[in-house]
């Protein structure tokens, strides 16, 4: 019997000797979940992607999901897992997070937790960045390699919920964010360029011309008088003899014109 067969045998048995496996399995989540989900920088910095992913994930989580048998709704504990997947989240949160992971990383993973009778009692969402589908070389069965804080674990595909986008070779879905990477990077560079242009531009609003040459002290007095009068009179200016006030016209084009070829 190979090492993989022994490991699979431990996961398959519901006999008392497997309780040690369940105890170690429970330690993955107590006192805290070692698979803490990392924040997506793209979601936090790109309003278009954030809006699209929010709409998709909220719509999916709002769908009424029920278990039916012979056209009749069945209420059992396994069916209730979708509404109460684990003590820390509701069914709405569970589906929304899985769908968010699927639409950003390309894959969403949830690990099954079993009781002493090998019945699923909880579903725990994993960080997709720490999970990799692998194929066992001898049996060709699908396993999942998980990088935890305390080491590396392998979970059989029967013990994992995996939702994903389309893929070619392998079993991991393609990340939509990776597909949009060039567009996202270009959009970020255009935004930064626009901000740099605004920050580096002259922030004056008027050009004040006087008829005579003034020294530095007199210039400062004229500017302070001009600014004070403008502020105290609600933006209204009086153009006196010998002065010429010209407003600076700033015309900013919408950002989408920058993409036009």
FENQUI-V609369 format. One record per residue. RES is the residue in three letters. PHI is phi as a letter, one per 40 degrees, with the letter a starting at -180 (999 if undefined). Layout:
[[RES & PHI] [RES & PHI]]
//
This chain:
[[UNK & 999] [UNK & c] [UNK & c] [UNK & c] [UNK & c] [UNK & c] [UNK & c] [UNK & c] [UNK & c] [UNK & c] [UNK & c] [UNK & c] [UNK & c] [UNK & b] [UNK & c] [UNK & d] [UNK & c] [UNK & c] [UNK & c] [UNK & c] [UNK & c] [UNK & c] [UNK & c] [UNK & c] [UNK & c] [UNK & c] [UNK & c] [UNK & c] [UNK & b] [UNK & b] [UNK & c] [UNK & a] [UNK & c] [UNK & c] [UNK & b] [UNK & c] [UNK & c] [UNK & c] [UNK & c] [UNK & c] [UNK & c] [UNK & c] [UNK & c] [UNK & c] [UNK & b] [UNK & b] [UNK & c] [UNK & c] [UNK & c] [UNK & c] [UNK & c] [UNK & c] [UNK & c] [UNK & c] [UNK & c] [UNK & c] [UNK & c] [UNK & c] [UNK & c] [UNK & c] [UNK & c] [UNK & c] [UNK & c] [UNK & c] [UNK & b] [UNK & b] [UNK & c] [UNK & b] [UNK & b] [UNK & f] [UNK & g] [UNK & b] [UNK & c] [UNK & b] [UNK & b] [UNK & b] [UNK & c] [UNK & d] [UNK & c] [UNK & c] [UNK & c] [UNK & c] [UNK & c] [UNK & b] [UNK & c] [UNK & a] [UNK & c] [UNK & b] [UNK & a] [UNK & c] [UNK & c] [UNK & c] [UNK & c] [UNK & c] [UNK & c] [UNK & c] [UNK & c] [UNK & d] [UNK & c] [UNK & c] [UNK & c] [UNK & c] [UNK & c] [UNK & b] [UNK & c] [UNK & g] [UNK & a] [UNK & b] [UNK & b] [UNK & b] [UNK & c] [UNK & c] [UNK & b] [UNK & b] [UNK & c] [UNK & c] [UNK & c] [UNK & f] [UNK & b] [UNK & c] [UNK & b] [UNK & a] [UNK & b] [UNK & b] [UNK & c] [UNK & b] [UNK & c] [UNK & c] [UNK & c] [UNK & b] [UNK & b] [UNK & b] [UNK & c] [UNK & b] [UNK & b] [UNK & c] [UNK & c] [UNK & c] [UNK & c] [UNK & g] [UNK & c] [UNK & c] [UNK & b] [UNK & b] [UNK & c] [UNK & b] [UNK & c] [UNK & b] [UNK & c] [UNK & b] [UNK & h] [UNK & b] [UNK & b] [UNK & b] [UNK & b] [UNK & c] [UNK & c] [UNK & c] [UNK & b] [UNK & b] [UNK & c] [UNK & b] [UNK & b] [UNK & a] [UNK & c] [UNK & c] [UNK & a] [UNK & b] [UNK & c] [UNK & g] [UNK & b] [UNK & c] [UNK & c] [UNK & c] [UNK & c] [UNK & c] [UNK & c] [UNK & c] [UNK & c] [UNK & c] [UNK & d] [UNK & c] [UNK & c] [UNK & c] [UNK & c] [UNK & c] [UNK & c] [UNK & c] [UNK & c] [UNK & c] [UNK & c] [UNK & c] [UNK & c] [UNK & c] [UNK & c] [UNK & c] [UNK & c] [UNK & c] [UNK & c] [UNK & c] [UNK & c] [UNK & c] [UNK & c] [UNK & c] [UNK & b] [UNK & b] [UNK & b] [UNK & b] [UNK & b] [UNK & b] [UNK & c] [UNK & b] [UNK & c] [UNK & b] [UNK & c] [UNK & c] [UNK & c] [UNK & c] [UNK & d] [UNK & c] [UNK & c] [UNK & c] [UNK & c] [UNK & c] [UNK & c] [UNK & c] [UNK & c] [UNK & c] [UNK & c] [UNK & c] [UNK & c] [UNK & c] [UNK & b] [UNK & g] [UNK & g] [UNK & c] [UNK & b] [UNK & b] [UNK & c] [UNK & c] [UNK & c] [UNK & g] [UNK & b] [UNK & b] [UNK & b] [UNK & b] [UNK & c] [UNK & c] [UNK & c] [UNK & b] [UNK & b] [UNK & b] [UNK & c] [UNK & d] [UNK & c] [UNK & c] [UNK & c] [UNK & c] [UNK & c] [UNK & c] [UNK & c]]
//
